[in-house]
Amino acid sequence: MDRASRFCRRTFLGDAWRTVAWGAAGVVTLGLAGMLRHVVGRTIDIPLPADLLERAGRQDGVQVDGIFVRWSGDTPTAFSLRCTHLGCRTRPDPASGGFACPCHGSRFDREGAVIRGPAEAPLARVPVRLEGARWIATVEADHG
């Protein structure tokens, strides 16, 4: 084989590889854009039935669908259980009445404020509204 035919083959293979790589990157980008279009900005309503609120009042709060709900007998309070450090699911900590992240050790008080990092921001409050006789919590579609 002479040098000119090797150069042409090498050029062809390099161009073919770049075409495949760019095509794969395009497919991945379009796939991600399609998924994000359905998730970003979408909200989910979580109904908070009376029996759940009664239990939340008796037990100083209950977990439901990635949120933690407390009931004082007047208005429910809800927090996202997603840690503000890296998004792990926190757990209620019965000893402190707050929340603990099992991934990196962040601790939050009963109002969601950071007690110990690495998290720097408090747990997100989840908006709760009364519709007729039903309480409803509204969360982002990717809340946890």
matplotlib code that plots the C-alpha trace (Angstrom):
import matplotlib.pyplot as plt

x = [0.0, 1.3, 1.2, -1.6, -4.1, -3.3, -3.8, -7.1, -8.3, -7.1, -8.9, -12.0, -12.0, -11.4, -14.2, -16.5, -15.7, -16.4, -19.7, -20.8, -19.7, -21.5, -24.6, -24.6, -24.2, -27.2, -29.4, -28.5, -29.1, -32.5, -33.5, -32.6, -34.4, -37.5, -37.3, -36.8, -39.6, -42.0, -40.5, -39.2, -41.8, -44.4, -46.0, -47.8, -50.7, -50.6, -53.9, -53.7, -56.8, -58.3, -57.1, -53.5, -53.6, -55.1, -52.3, -49.8, -51.1, -50.9, -47.4, -45.8, -45.8, -46.0, -44.2, -46.2, -44.9, -41.4, -42.7, -43.1, -46.4, -47.1, -50.6, -51.2, -55.0, -55.2, -53.0, -50.7, -47.0, -45.0, -41.3, -39.6, -37.5, -34.9, -31.6, -30.4, -26.8, -27.0, -30.6, -30.6, -33.9, -33.7, -35.4, -37.2, -35.0, -37.2, -34.5, -34.3, -37.7, -35.8, -34.4, -31.2, -29.6, -28.1, -25.8, -23.4, -24.6, -26.5, -29.0, -32.0, -34.2, -37.9, -38.5, -36.1, -33.2, -29.6, -28.1, -25.1, -23.7, -22.5, -26.0, -26.1, -29.7, -32.8, -35.2, -37.7, -41.1, -43.9, -46.8, -50.1, -53.5, -57.1, -59.4, -63.0, -62.7, -59.4, -55.8, -53.4, -49.6, -48.0, -44.5, -42.3, -42.5, -38.9, -39.2, -37.7]
y = [0.0, 3.4, 6.4, 8.2, 5.3, 5.0, 8.8, 8.6, 5.6, 7.4, 10.6, 8.6, 6.7, 9.9, 11.7, 8.7, 8.6, 12.3, 12.0, 9.1, 11.0, 14.2, 12.2, 10.4, 13.7, 15.1, 12.1, 12.4, 16.2, 15.8, 13.0, 15.1, 18.2, 16.0, 14.7, 18.2, 19.7, 17.4, 18.0, 21.6, 23.9, 21.2, 20.9, 18.1, 18.6, 16.3, 16.0, 16.2, 14.4, 15.0, 11.6, 12.3, 15.7, 14.3, 11.7, 14.5, 16.3, 13.3, 12.2, 15.6, 15.1, 12.5, 11.8, 11.7, 11.6, 13.2, 15.9, 16.1, 17.6, 19.0, 19.9, 22.4, 22.2, 25.4, 25.3, 22.5, 23.2, 21.2, 20.8, 19.1, 16.1, 16.8, 17.8, 21.2, 19.9, 17.3, 16.3, 13.1, 12.3, 13.4, 11.6, 12.8, 12.6, 11.7, 12.6, 16.2, 16.7, 17.8, 16.1, 14.2, 13.6, 10.1, 10.9, 13.5, 14.2, 17.5, 18.2, 20.5, 21.7, 21.2, 24.3, 23.1, 25.5, 24.1, 23.0, 21.3, 21.2, 20.6, 21.9, 25.7, 26.3, 25.3, 22.7, 24.1, 25.0, 23.5, 25.7, 24.5, 25.8, 25.2, 24.3, 24.0, 21.7, 20.0, 21.0, 20.5, 20.8, 21.8, 20.5, 20.7, 17.5, 16.6, 17.3, 14.0]
z = [0.0, -0.9, 1.4, -0.5, 0.0, 3.7, 4.2, 2.4, 4.6, 7.7, 6.8, 5.9, 9.2, 11.2, 9.4, 10.0, 13.7, 14.1, 12.3, 14.5, 17.7, 16.7, 15.7, 19.1, 20.9, 18.9, 19.8, 23.5, 23.5, 21.8, 24.2, 27.3, 25.9, 25.4, 29.0, 30.5, 28.5, 30.4, 33.8, 34.1, 35.4, 36.0, 39.4, 41.1, 43.6, 46.6, 48.4, 52.2, 53.4, 56.9, 58.2, 57.2, 58.8, 62.0, 62.1, 61.4, 64.5, 66.7, 65.6, 65.1, 61.4, 58.6, 55.4, 52.2, 48.6, 49.3, 51.7, 55.4, 56.7, 60.2, 61.4, 64.2, 63.9, 61.9, 58.8, 57.6, 57.2, 54.6, 53.8, 50.9, 52.2, 49.5, 51.1, 49.7, 49.6, 46.8, 46.7, 48.8, 50.7, 54.3, 57.1, 60.1, 63.2, 66.2, 68.7, 67.6, 65.9, 62.8, 59.8, 58.9, 55.6, 55.4, 52.5, 53.9, 57.4, 57.1, 59.9, 59.9, 62.7, 62.9, 60.8, 58.1, 59.0, 58.7, 62.0, 60.5, 56.9, 54.4, 53.3, 53.4, 52.5, 54.5, 53.4, 50.9, 52.2, 50.1, 49.4, 50.9, 49.9, 50.9, 48.0, 49.2, 52.2, 51.0, 51.7, 48.8, 48.7, 45.4, 44.6, 41.5, 39.4, 40.3, 44.1, 45.2]

ax = plt.figure().add_subplot(projection="3d")
ax.plot(x, y, z, "-o")
ax.set_aspect("equal")
plt.show()
